[in-house]
Amino acid sequence: MKTKRLNKSLAEYIDNHPDEFWLHYRWKDGKPVCPYCNSLDRQYHCADGRYKCGHCKKRYSSLVGTAFQNTKLAMKTIVKGIFFLFVTRSCSAVALSSYLNVNYDTAYFFIKRMQMATKQDFKLSGQIAMDEVYMGGRWRNKHYRKKRAILKENAIIPPEQAHFNRTEAALGMDICKCPVYGGNDTQHIFLEQMPSCFDSNDIKQSFAQHTEDVTVCVSDDSKLYNDWDARLEVNSHSKKQYKTENGLSSNAIEGVFSHLRTFMRAHIHCKDKYLQLYLNWFTFKWNHRKRSFQEMFGALVGYLAKGRCCYRDVREYDALKIYREREQQRKQTILQQWLVVKEALQTGLFRAMEWHGRLYTLEDINKLVPTHG
């Protein structure tokens, strides 16, 4: 595991005075502000380390209103854990639990707090290089039963079909991956997870959400950008053209994707519903890569102070929730197509019909789709 070198004096200061270090970035000039009534004056420091507001008479700590509210972790553990995530290229929950001497569940929730708090808020402008990448294991490395389950889950083959052909397998190769769309203006980046069956409208919506005052866009010759506006310049990779006529290329975002793959090596079993959280943390570290540890810590505390994060929020999080209904509609459409094939065969005008390179008779349809029609 590669790590950056941390200033020895800064590390000693964090070990000896973690509360003072946290308070310096938690509030402006380290002066407490009541999270209940937002009062600046008459804030008293109590003997137990907490504060008491002279206006609303409520007690609070410096963690109230942050993602670590009601945590049982010591302040020293929190600050050391944050800096350990800073200095490591890609930290897993196992490595963090060993470093902080806590159990795995605590370290896992610690990382999820960081990831949920650092939601991307940068707006890219100027010249933007954009592209998409597909994350996930290789199709050829998956077991036959897992491949068949993926094809059935996405309605590529009927529920009762035991085998699949090459045409059906080719459709499954695209679905088993998690597409990620991203852009880079050489200063900041944005990365957003896309559904398995995304189109140009999803790309346009994501682009409009993360950009402003764009002068020119550079991408490859993908069909997703066929109906793009006049600001687009294309690198035709299929013709081995890696620069446009004006000398522009999309290598900036492709280099980011190379670092992203290295970052995800420490997270082998990443569910598709949580992939966006890992993209959030990677984007935060990339956009603040030229800053010092203190500046990164101050920026992170600003993100953490946006609100509380509960374990229920992590459990119910799903980045693709808005696309689930559309996916169900797509599966229902495919099922309706199967029923149309069945009705056509029942008329007796056709003996068999081709579907994904395979011939199906009426007997085959009755066996494969017994509960419908």
GUTIBA-13496 format. One record per residue (C-alpha): x, y, z. Coordinates in steps of 0.1 Angstrom, whole numbers, padded with zeros to 4 digits, always signed. Each point is the difference from the previous one (the first is absolute). Layout:
GUTIBA-13496
XYZ/...
This chain:
GUTIBA-13496
+0000+0000+0000/+0015+0033-0011/-0003+0030+0023/+0010+0036+0000/+0025+0013+0026/-0017+0019+0028/+0019+0028+0017/+0013-0014+0033/-0008+0031+0020/-0035+0001-0014/-0005-0037+0009/+0012+0006+0036/-0023+0030+0003/-0030-0021-0011/+0009-0027+0025/+0004+0024+0029/-0027+0026-0008/-0027-0016-0023/-0028+0021+0015/+0017+0033-0007/+0008-0011-0035/-0036-0009-0007/-0014+0032+0016/+0023+0022-0021/-0018-0012-0032/-0034-0008+0015/-0009+0036+0007/+0014+0033-0013/+0030+0010+0021/-0008-0030+0022/-0028+0019+0018/-0030-0022+0007/-0034+0006-0016/-0032-0014+0015/-0014-0026-0025/-0035+0005+0014/-0005+0038+0000/+0032+0010-0020/+0011+0024+0028/+0036+0012+0000/+0002+0016+0034/-0005-0015+0035/+0014-0034-0009/+0016-0016+0031/+0024-0028+0001/-0010-0027+0025/+0023-0023+0020/-0011-0031-0019/+0013+0015-0033/-0033+0011-0014/-0015+0034-0003/-0031+0017+0014/-0019+0028-0018/-0010+0029+0022/-0030+0008-0022/-0018-0034-0005/+0016-0017+0031/+0009-0031-0021/+0032-0020+0002/+0018-0011-0031/+0034-0013-0012/+0020+0010-0030/-0014-0031-0018/-0036+0010+0002/-0013+0008-0035/+0027-0019-0017/+0002-0035-0015/+0015-0013+0032/-0028+0011+0023/-0008-0025+0028/+0032-0020-0008/+0018-0018+0028/+0034+0004-0016/+0025+0022+0017/+0011+0032-0017/+0035-0013-0004/-0013-0030-0018/-0021+0021-0024/+0028+0024-0009/+0026-0029-0004/-0025-0019-0022/-0006+0030-0023/+0037+0005-0005/+0006-0037-0006/-0026+0002-0028/+0019+0031-0013/+0035-0016-0002/-0010-0033-0014/-0008-0003-0037/-0029-0024+0005/-0009-0011+0035/-0023-0030+0008/-0020-0005+0031/+0023-0028+0011/+0031+0022-0002/-0017+0028+0019/-0013-0023+0027/+0035-0013+0006/+0015+0035+0001/-0026+0015+0024/-0003-0033+0020/-0038-0001-0005/-0023-0028-0013/-0008-0003-0037/-0036+0014+0002/+0013+0032+0017/+0026+0005-0027/-0025-0007-0028/-0025+0025+0014/+0029+0025+0004/+0009-0002-0036/-0037+0002-0011/-0004+0032+0020/+0029+0015-0019/-0013-0011-0034/-0036+0012+0006/+0012+0034+0013/+0022+0008-0030/-0027+0003-0026/+0013+0016-0031/-0008+0037-0003/+0027+0014-0024/-0012+0015-0033/+0024-0006-0029/+0005+0027-0026/+0022+0009-0030/+0014-0029-0020/-0013-0033+0012/+0011-0035-0009/-0028-0026+0005/-0002-0037-0003/-0015-0031+0016/+0015-0031+0016/-0014-0033+0011/+0008-0013+0034/-0003-0036+0011/+0015-0035-0004/+0005-0016-0034/-0028-0020-0015/+0023-0030-0008/+0010-0003+0036/-0035-0004+0013/-0015-0035+0007/-0025-0014-0025/-0027+0000+0027/+0007+0037+0008/-0002+0009-0037/-0033-0018-0004/-0014+0018+0031/+0010+0034-0014/-0017-0008-0033/-0032-0011+0017/+0000+0029+0023/+0002+0025-0029/-0026-0020-0020/+0024-0009-0028/-0010-0036+0002/-0032-0015+0015/-0001-0010+0036/-0001-0037-0006/+0027-0001-0027/+0031-0020+0010/+0025+0010-0027/+0009+0031-0020/+0017+0006-0033/+0027+0025-0011/-0024+0027-0010/-0017-0001+0034/+0034+0000+0017/+0011+0030-0020/-0030+0019+0014/+0009-0011+0035/+0035+0014-0003/-0013+0035-0001/-0025-0004+0028/+0024-0016+0026/+0022+0031-0001/-0007+0033+0019/+0005+0029-0024/+0015+0033+0013/-0002+0033-0018/+0026+0027+0007/+0015+0033-0010/+0032+0018+0006/+0009+0037-0006/+0036-0005+0012/-0008+0015+0034/-0030-0019+0013/-0019-0032-0010/-0034-0015+0004/-0010-0036+0000/-0035-0013-0001/-0013-0036-0001/-0023-0008-0028/-0026-0028-0003/+0010-0031-0020/-0023+0010-0029/+0007+0037-0002/-0004+0022-0031/+0009+0035-0012/-0027+0016+0020/+0016-0012+0033/+0033+0013-0012/-0014+0034-0008/-0018+0003+0033/+0032-0009+0019/+0020+0024-0020/-0024+0029+0005/+0000-0007+0038/+0038+0002+0004/+0011+0027-0025/-0004+0037-0007/+0015+0025-0025/+0014-0028-0022/+0020+0011-0031/+0008-0033-0016/-0005-0037+0007/+0024-0028-0011/-0011-0037-0001/+0004-0031-0021/-0021-0011-0029/-0027-0018+0021/-0035-0001-0012/-0011+0016+0032/+0012+0034-0013/-0015-0001-0035/-0027+0025+0008/+0023+0023+0021/+0001+0037-0006/+0026+0019-0020/+0025+0004+0029/+0011-0036-0004/+0033-0011-0016/+0005-0037-0006/+0030-0023+0001/-0006-0028-0023/+0016-0029+0019/-0013-0025-0025/+0022+0017-0026/+0029+0003+0024/-0004+0038+0002/+0007+0011+0036/+0000+0037-0006/-0025+0023-0017/+0008+0024-0028/+0007+0027+0027/+0024-0023+0019/-0025-0009+0028/-0003-0034+0015/-0019-0018+0027/+0031-0014+0017/-0007+0021+0031/-0031-0020+0011/+0015-0033-0012/+0029+0006+0024/-0025+0005+0028/-0016-0033-0008/+0034-0017+0002/+0004+0013+0036/-0036-0009+0008/+0006-0037-0009/+0030+0000+0023/-0021+0016+0027/-0027-0027-0003/+0025-0029+0004/-0003+0002+0037/-0038-0003-0002/-0006-0034-0016/-0036-0007+0009/-0016+0034-0007/-0038-0001-0006/-0013+0021-0028/-0023+0020+0024/+0031+0012+0019/+0023+0007-0029/-0009+0037-0001/+0012+0003+0036/+0035-0012-0010/-0001+0024-0030/-0008+0029+0024/+0030-0007+0022/+0023-0004-0030/-0013+0032-0015/+0006+0019+0033/+0036-0011+0003/+0007+0007-0037/-0015+0035+0001/+0020+0008+0032/+0032-0018-0010/+0021+0032-0003/-0009+0012+0035/+0017-0006+0033/-0012-0024+0026/-0014+0029+0021/-0019+0014-0030/-0014-0034-0009/-0011-0005+0036/-0017+0033+0002/-0018-0006-0033/-0011-0035+0013/-0013+0014+0033/-0021+0024-0020/-0016-0029-0018/-0005-0019+0032/-0017+0029+0016/-0029-0001-0026/-0020-0024+0021/-0002-0032+0020/+0006-0034-0016/-0018-0031+0015/+0006-0036-0008/-0035-0001-0013/+0010+0025-0027/+0028-0022-0011/-0022-0031+0000/-0027+0016-0021/+0024+0018-0023/-0004-0008-0037/+0016+0022-0027/-0021-0017-0027/-0033+0003+0017/-0014+0024-0025/+0009-0025-0028/-0015-0031+0017/-0036+0008-0012/+0012+0005-0036/+0019-0033+0002/-0032-0018+0012/-0019+0016-0029/+0027-0013-0024/-0004-0035+0014/-0038+0002-0003/+0004+0010-0037/+0022-0030-0007/-0025-0022+0017/-0027+0014-0021/+0021-0008-0031/+0002-0036+0012/-0037-0001+0003/-0004+0014-0036/+0023-0028-0012/-0021-0025+0018/-0033+0013-0015/+0016+0001-0035/+0009-0037+0004/-0034-0009+0013/-0016+0012-0033/+0017-0028-0019/+0014+0024-0027/+0036-0006+0013/+0016-0032+0011/+0029+0018+0018/+0013+0035+0006/+0035+0013+0005/+0010+0019+0032/+0036+0010+0007/+0013-0024-0026/-0021-0030+0014/-0031-0017-0016/-0029-0005+0024/-0031-0021-0006/-0033+0002+0018/+0010-0029+0022/+0032+0018+0010/-0019+0032+0008/-0025-0020+0022/+0028-0016+0019/+0021+0032+0005/-0028+0024+0008/-0026-0022+0018/-0015+0026+0023/-0009+0026-0026/-0025+0001-0028/
